[in-house]
Amino acid sequence: RVQLAAQVEKVSYDTATRLLASFGDIKSVGTSLGSFSVTKELLDVFLEGFSEELSTKTGKLDSDPHLWMPLSVGENEYVELMGQKDVGAEESRAHYKRVQKMMSSFDMGEKGLFGAVDVGGSACWWDYGQLKWYQKYCLRLRDSDDEAQLMRKFYDIPLGTQASSVGASVDTMSCVSKCNIASGCITGSVLMDVDAECVEADGAILVGVSAGGKVVAPKGAIVYNVTAPGDLILTEKDVQVGVFNTKGAMKLMRSASDVDGGKAWKKVVSGNEESFETIYKANLTTDVSLVETASRAKHDEIRVERKKKSLILGLPPLVVAGAAVALGAAILFAVMKRR
């Protein structure tokens, strides 16, 4: 079995140095960016090996400590590393043996088991794993440098509007894609899949937003997967995220773009009723496919209702007045007929 690399997660310098000494001849050492790919055959091994957890939707495993480390380091080294994460030796050894057993009958052919790809020092790396980075790299789409142009090409999102019906004014420093907006003013903002009667956005990020009325999103504001039958008004640096359940009910979670979610993970912030950790744990076993269907239906409901109102309000005054008179006459006739 050919092994081209080893992976360890978040260890001290002393631990890393000691581990390196035990690995034999080493060509190079580098920081992992966390991105990985697997062959279909290896994925099938994992799906079968962890079928119990997958079918019951229980437990929690992470790729580095529970896959790559037991695949690429020795048993004793693995137990030591997991001990630094407060995982007992017995549990670590059992998991290590479990992963090794999964791989015992795996035919790799001429392929190596685990390898690394050097992306170089000048490669682009857009990390969306923290709120501050999510904001930074979403807004990078607006810029004019080579990296921003590469990003727009990679995501196929041009400056200006794309696949949208927008009556709002949009400046040349905004990206508006798959949106339906009747009016407003959009400057220096990134909008994706937004449906609203009016949007006033300046230096904001709106993704998956459905509002029956007006959306106001000033600098630093971020809105993600939120529905509102009426207006949606934010202040600077406001963050709002919709967390849906399988019935389509939305819990609105609030934060601010300068709040560190890691440090505030266990805290109740920004007027929320629960902490981020509580919401996370409550959804560990949720069927995300059912949530996607339910949330999409809620978005569609808001959008259809807004369209109906827009059609009525868009009719000429005489037509609306005539319809009102006809409706009134029909009601009066029905009442008199009963008498």
C-alpha positions, 0 to 999 in steps of 0.5 A: 500500500503506497502512502504519499502523505500524512495528515494531522489536525491542529497540533502543537509545534513540538507534537508536529516535530516529534511526529515528523521524526517518526515518518522517515524520509520527508519531501516537504511539509505544508499547511493543509487548506482543508479541501479534499477529493476522493475516488468513487471507490473510496467513497463507497468504502466509507458509505458502507463502513459508516452505514449505521450512522448514516441510516440512523442519522446519529453521531458526528465525525469529522474528516481530519480526525476520523478519516485522514488521521487514522488512514495516514498515521500509526495507531499509537500516534493516532491515540496520542493525537486524539488524547490531545482532543480529550478522546480516550485511548480505548475509544481512539483505538477502537475507531482506528481499528474500525477504519483499518478494517474498512480498508483491509479489502480495498483494492487500490490498484496502482494508486496511492492511498493518501496524497497531497497536491501543492497548489503553490503560493499564488493560488486563489483560496476563497474560504467561506467557513467564517462569517468575516471570510464569507463577507470578504469573499462574497464582496470580492466579486465586486472588485476589478483586480485579476483575482476578482475577475477570475472569481466572477469567471469561476462562479459565472457571475458578471458585474451588473445583472444576470438572469434577472428582472430588475426595475431597481437601479444597479451600479457597475460595482454590484452583482445581481443574479437570478433576482426579481426586484420591482424597484429600488437602488443597489450599490456595491452589493451582491444579490443572489436569488432575491425577490422583493418589491423594492430593494435598497442595498449598499455594500450588502449581501443578500442570498435567498431572500423573499420579501413581500415589501421593501428590503433595506440593507445598508453597509455590512448587512448580510441576509441569508435564506430569509422570508418576510411577508412585509418589509425587511429593514436592517441596520449597518452590520446586521446579519439575519439568517433563516433556519427552517424546520421540515414544516416550513416554519422559520426561526430568524437568527440574528448577529452582526458582521463584526461578531466572532461566531466562534467566540459567541458560539455558546452565547445568546447574542443580538436579541436571539432566544437561543445560542448558535450552539443550541440551534446547531445541536437541535438540527443535528438529526434533521433531514436537510432534504425535507428542510430544503423542500419546505423552505423553498415552498415558503419562499415560493408562497411569499413570491406568488403573493407579492406577484398577485399584489403587484398585478392588482396594484399595476392595473389602471385606476378605472379598472380597479374601481370598476372591479370594486363596484362590480364586487360590491354590486354582487355582494348587495345582490346576494344579500337582497336575494336571501331576503 
